[in-house]
Amino acid sequence: MLVQRTFAVETADGALDTLRVAGVDPAGIYLGKALALAAQLVVLEALLLVGVIVFYASHIRPAGIVLVIVTAFLATSGLAFVGTLYGGLAAGAKGRETLLPLLLLPVVAPVLIGATRAFEAAFGTRGGEGIRAGVEISDGWPWVGMLAIFAAVFGAAGVLAFGPLLEEA
């Protein structure tokens, strides 16, 4: 919803056209939009993390704090890069409110799975088995690597593809 709203506002009032006419680099527009989306996601994640800890009486292992922070940063980056790229893709389409989630969900599935698995290693839980159910902190780091690759690939792809994407919109 955040992604749809940012492009809808800029398209409706002509701000996106103004940025293109002003000669602003499309990569800068992409990175700025991704950073703005990431900032909104960080606020949401902080509220959700507090809610999870309070309502579920969860405890982060001391060694898992770094894992949670790195995972949250990389997952947020990946979601912001993909969301901004696909938001720009669907901005000019009819029925974008329906189209964007259909395009976005299969692409962000690896981020959701990777972040979930890394968080379960940080919290020491596995699917209802309780704390310390055979999950080690080291089980989360390969998922963090996957999140880093995902964020890097979609960050680079967005920087390269956003210019032609703006020309089509």
N, C-alpha and C positions, 0 to 999 in steps of 0.2 A: 504494500500500500504506500509506503514511503517513496518507493521508486516511481510509481505511477504518478503520485502527486507532484513530485519535483518537475517532471517533464510536462505534465498537464499545465502547470502554472506558467512555465516558461514558453510553452507553445501558444497558450491562449493570449498572453499579453505581448508576444513578439520579442521577448528578451533573447531567445535563442537566435533569431534572425539578426538582432542588433549586435550580438557578440560575433557572429560570423562576418557581418559587414565591417565591424570595427577592426577586423584582422587579428582577433585573438586566436592563438594557436589551439587547434582542436584537442591536442594532447593536454594542454592546460585546462581546457574546459572539462575534459574527461576526468583528470586527476582532481580538480576542484569539486566536481559533483560527487566523485567517489569518496573524497575526504569528508564532505558534508554528510553523506549517507553513513559513513563509518562513525562519525561523531554521534549521530542520532542512535545508531545501533549500540554504541558503547554505553550510553545512558540507559537504554533499555536492558542491556545485559547486566549492568550493575544492579538495577532494581530487581531483575529476575534472580540474580545470584543471592542477594539478601533474602528474597522471598523463599528460595529453596532452602537456604540454611536455617531460617526461622521456622518455616512451616513443616519441614521434613526432619528437623533436628539433625541435619547432616553435619559432618565434621570433615574439613579438609585436612589431610595429613600434612604435617609441617613440610615434608619434602615435596608435596604436591602443589604447593602455592605457586612455585615457579612454573610448573606444568600448566596450571590453570591460566596464569597470566599470558604465557606464550601462546597457548591454544586459543584463548579468547582474542588475542591480537590477530593471529593468522586467520582464524575463522571469520572474524569481522572484516578483515581485508579482502578475503576471498568473496564473501557475500557482497561487499560494496562494489568490488570490481565487476563481478558478474551482473549484479543488479543494475549498475549504471550502463553497462554495455547493452544488455537486453532491454533496458528501459528506453534507451535511444533507438533501438531497433523497432520496438513496438510503438513508439511515440506517435508516428504518423498513421498507424493502421487503424482501421475501423474495428471496434470491439476490443480495444487494447486492454480494457479492464478484465476481460476474459482471456485474452491471448497471452498477456504477460505471465500470469501464474502457470499457464500450461507450458510455456517455453522455459520458465525459470526453474521449476521444481526438479525436473530430471537432471538439469545441469548442476544444481547446488546439492544434490543428494550426496555426493562424496564429501562435501564439507560438513553436512549434517551428521553423517555416519562417523567421519573422522573425529569431529569435535566431541561427539557423544562418547566414543571409545576412549579418547584421551581424558575426558572429564571423569569417566568411571574409574580410570586408573588413578587419577589424582584424588578422588574421593574414597577409593578402595572398595568400591562396590561393584557387583555385577548382577544386573537384572533381578533384584528381589532377594538375593542370597545374603544380603547384609554386609556389614563392614568387614574388610579384610578377608574376603572370600576368595583368596588365591590370586588376587589382582595386585601386581607390583607396579610401582611407579614406572619402571623401565618398559612396561607394556604400552604406555601412552606415547613415548617418544617417536616410534615409527609413524604413528598417525599424525604427529606434529610435522614430521618431514613431508608427508603427503599433503598436508594443508599448506605448507610453505611452497611446494611445487605448484599446487593449484593456484595460489595467490599470485605467484610469479608469472605463470603462463597467462592467466586472464588479465593481469595487470599489463603485461607486454602486448597481448592481443588487443586490449582495449585502446592502448595508446596508438597502436598502428591502425586500427580499424575505425576509430571514432571520427576521423576526418571524412573519409568517404561516406560514413553513416550520416553525418550531418549534411552532407551535400545532397543526399537522397531525401532527407526529411523535409 
